[in-house]
Amino acid sequence: MTMAWLGWVGGGLIVLVGLAGLAAVVAPAFSGGAWSPTPMRVIRRLVHLTELRPGEALFDLGAGDGRVVCYVAGASEARVVGVELDPLKAALISSRIRRRGLDGRAEVVRASFFELDLREADVVFAYLSPASMERLRPKFEQELRSGARVATYRRPISGWTPWRREGELYVYRLPDSLSQRPQAGEPAAQASADSAAP
Ligand SMILES: C[S@@+](CC[C@H](N)C(=O)[O-])C[C@H]1O[C@@H](n2cnc3c(N)ncnc32)[C@H](O)[C@@H]1O
């Protein structure tokens, strides 16, 4: 009887842990979008198109398998931060960073990008669901510094005018002048209108 009871409790615990693990892995698909990798040919254009400079920080919001994080850290002298909610993907990125000798230049933060402070970012990259992009837009306007760039793949930001565009890669630049930034409640379109665009 006691053994049977222990068996039930043990089995129940295993099921609970399994369900919790599954929920952690599936949750990002509902939060910001399911995993779908950006093609490497697009990622290779990112450093150039965003004019990422040595010492700047690039954040990949929803870092997936870490391809953006590892490529950009290897191809530039910038600091790269991958933000990933899925614990398995975050562990994979961490191990890729270590195996490629990119410690110190690249890191992964296991968190939701909706909760993360983006004020440190000079460049943000995002390939997410349209709903997430819509939710992130006011956060970008509030937190990103003047001159920061936002690059998105396949997801133009509604109301913003691209500074650059190459195929499905859109790059936006926050205005240099803080006075051009909208206050809460003003239309978002003004936030990205960069008169200094080439
Ligand atoms: C379309 S994939 C993009 C992956 C990678 N950035 C790339 O371009 O190859 C979106 C990623 O965002 C992650 N994600 C979804 N919601 C998230 C959230 N709220 N916070 C952090 N990561 C999230 C998913 O787990 C997935 O790996």
The ligand as a Gaussian input file, in Angstrom:
#p B3LYP/6-31G(d) Opt

LIG

0 1
 C       10.843000      34.292000     -34.868000
 S       11.962000      33.715000     -33.621000
 C       13.392000      34.729000     -34.003000
 C       14.710000      34.099000     -33.575000
 C       15.964000      34.903000     -33.890000
 N       15.873000      36.276000     -33.411000
 C       16.241000      34.914000     -35.367000
 O       15.982000      35.949000     -35.960000
 O       16.679000      33.901000     -35.913000
 C       11.236000      34.455000     -32.135000
 C       11.880000      34.009000     -30.828000
 O       11.348000      34.812000     -29.787000
 C       11.206000      34.020000     -28.611000
 N       10.226000      34.721000     -27.746000
 C        8.865000      34.782000     -27.910000
 N        8.318000      35.570000     -26.965000
 C        9.341000      36.015000     -26.185000
 C        9.400000      36.892000     -25.066000
 N        8.300000      37.483000     -24.565000
 N       10.613000      37.168000     -24.527000
 C       11.749000      36.599000     -25.039000
 N       11.749000      35.759000     -26.098000
 C       10.568000      35.473000     -26.677000
 C       10.768000      32.669000     -29.144000
 O       11.074000      31.640000     -28.212000
 C       11.611000      32.573000     -30.434000
 O       12.836000      31.930000     -30.176000

